[in-house]
Amino acid sequence: MTKDNTGPDGGGRPGDTPEQGKRPKSADGASLEFALPELIEGLERLDRAYAEDAAPPSLGELQARMIAVSEGQRRRMLREWLLFWLVSLCLLGFSLLAMTSAPLLYWMIQGLVPVAGIIAAAMRLGRKGRGEWR
C-alpha cells in the first residue's frame, strides 16, 4: 500500500490518527502571525502598481483597434490579389510567347506534363498497394 500524503495528518502512516490541535512547526509562533498581514500588504501594493495596466480599454479605443485591423486586412488582401494577377499575367504572357516562338516545343511540353503526372500517380498508387506508402 502506498503512503497517503493528502490527509489532514500531514502524511502520517496509514492508520495513524492525526493529533488534534497540532500546530505547524515553525521557529517561533509570532512569525506566522506577522507573515499574513505582510503578505496581504504586499499583494495590495502589487494591485496598486498594476491597476492602470489591468483597466479594460474604452469602447472608442476598441472600435479604433477594430477599424485599424480591418483596414490592414483589406490592404493585405488587395496586395495579395494584385500579386496573384501579376504572376498569372506573367505566366500567361510567357506561355503565349513560347507558343508563338517555338510551337513544337510548347506543344511537346504541354503533352509531356500530363503524361508525367499520370505516371507519377500510377507509381504512387502502386506503392500504396504494396504497403510502401509514405
Number of C-alpha atoms within 10 A of each C-alpha: 4 6 9 12 12 9 10 10 16 11 13 15 13 13 6 9 10 14 9 7 6 8 8 8 7 9 7 8 11 9 10 12 10 10 11 11 11 11 11 11 12 12 12 11 12 11 12 10 11 10 10 9 8 9 8 9 9 9 9 9 11 12 11 12 12 12 12 12 12 12 12 12 12 12 12 12 12 12 11 12 11 12 12 12 11 12 11 12 12 12 12 12 12 12 13 14 13 15 14 11 11 11 13 12 12 16 12 10 12 11 11 11 10 11 12 11 11 12 11 12 12 12 12 14 14 13 13 12 10 8 9 10 10 6
